[in-house]
Amino acid sequence: MTQGAKVAWITGGSSGLGRALAKDLANQGYAVAVTSLPEDPADTLIVETAQMSGHVKSFPCDVTDEHGMARTAAAIEEQMGPIVLAVFNAGNYIATPGENLVVRDFHRSFAVNYFGIVNGVVPVVEYMRVRGRGHVVLVGSVTAYSGWPTTAAYGGTKAAINILGESLKYDFDKM
């Protein structure tokens, strides 16, 4: 267990926005748990943050695996300490042009972008509820607000994330 450090959990943390956030939080002194696909390890991120005041540890998991995400949240809590910040950032973009729609592209988009968040929110919020503190961030997109070409699946997932976050905020504020 990490002594004294605030623990943050970031999904999709091995690249892009998640990677940049993991570096920033480690630089601020957080112990950062990064979840990415097993075939997309955070090894280089761990090396890059080794000299920072915080540190990064990898917890590989496919966010579409409900039970795997629950085990990941439990492992982070056990090995690093209480998660005070959870950033659900993992996502994928699959172009969905109207002239070539494929049902499985919609299913895959929702599995990763929406249910990948739900699979992490459910277990981590329970830990936070019991402790009476914590912050949850759901990473969305401007595509949630207006239809753009080829974003029918992706934008739909991001709109659903907005509603999820807005709906849960009422209950989270009471907790």
C-alpha positions, 0 to 999 in steps of 0.5 A: 500500500502506498503510504500518504499519497492520494490514489487516482485511477485512470482508465485508458491511461497508457496513451493520449489524454489519459497518459498526459493526465497520469503524468500530471497527477504523478508530478503532483504527488499522486499514486496513479493506477493506470488501467489499459488493455493488457496488450497496451502496457503502461511500461514506458509511462512508469519509466517516464514518471519514476523521478516524479513525486508521485508514481504510476502503477499498471493494472491491465484490464479490458474495461468491457469486462465487468468482473475484471473491472471490479477485481481491478478496483479491489486490487488498486484499493488493496495495493495502493490505498483508497481511490480518491479520484477515478477518471474513466477515460478509456474509449474508442472511435469507430467511424460509422458512415451512414452509407456503410452502417455495421451493427457490431460497430455500435455494440463495440462502441457502447461496450467500451465507451459507455459500459466500460465506464459503468463497469468501473463506476459501480465498484469504485463508487461503493468504496467511495460511498463507504468512506464518504468521499471521492471524485469521479470523472467521466470523459465525454466529447463535444460529439455528444451535443451535435451529430457530426459525420461518421460519429453516430456510434461514438457520439451516441455513447458520449451523449449517454455518458453525459446523461449518466453523469448528470443523473448520478450527480444528484445522488452523489451530491447527497452522499 
